[in-house]
Amino acid sequence: MDNILSLEARIVANWSRSLSPCDDVPDAEPLRLVDFACDENLYAVLSFLDGPSLCSARSVCRAWKRLSNDDELWRNLCLQEFHVSPEQLTSHPDSYQKLYQFACRSLKTLLRDYLHEQCLTNLQNSLRIPREAAMTLIASRSFP
């Protein structure tokens, strides 16, 4: 399959070189499918990505970077992953991408605090020590 695609790419590159009036034009790079995809199709591809993948998609090319910043994509992610709709918000966010990032950070903080509390409770119960002593013990071994 790869040989067929590279053969087609060479045929198209040779054809495009034959249209050029200059003989000193360097060999053109093979054409890529992504170069011919319209914004609507790229947008459809990006709409299937999760948040981290959508952030990574920015580094593919300028078109993907431009499209991945579309607020509608981030709004849909907020709805899908966090069930946050515009109607639930007291004020409209500056961007849904920022709202998504805020929700991710908040979720991580909640999880960290919950796990810290569970660790503290388990340590206190298993060692049968006062809560303050368990907190001191955890603080002396925690990383910034």
Residue, then its C-alpha position, 0 to 999 in steps of 0.5 A: m500500500d505504501n508503494i502505491l501511495s508513494l508512486e502516486a505522490r511521485i506522479v503528482a510531483n512530476w506532473s507539477r514540475s512539468l508545469s513549471p517553466c524553470d528547469d532549476v526548480p528543486d524537487a518538490e516534496p511529495l504532496r500530503l493528504v492533509d495539505f488538501a483537506c478542507d477546514e470542515n473535514l479537519y474540524a470533523v477530525l478534531s471534534f473526535l479528540d479529547g482535551p490532551s489530544l486536541c492540545s497536541a494537535r496544535s503542533v501538527c501544522r498551522a491549519w490544525k493549530r488555528l482549528s484546534n483553538d476553535d471555541e466550539l470544540w472546547r465548548n463541546l469538550c466541556l459538555q462531554e467531559f465535565h457536563v458543564s453547559p453555558e446555561q449552568l454558568t453565571s457568566h460567559p467564560d472568556s473562552y471554553q478552552k480556559l474553562y476546560q483547563f480550569a475544570c481539569r485543574s480543579l478536578k486534579t486539586l479535588l482528587r489530590d485533596y481527597l487522596h491526601e485526606q484518605c491517606l491522613t485518615n488511614l495513617q491516623n487509624s492504623l498508627r492510632i495517633p492524633r490527627e496533628a501528628a499524622m499531618t506532621l508525619i505526612a508533611s515531613r515526607s511530602f514533596p512540593 
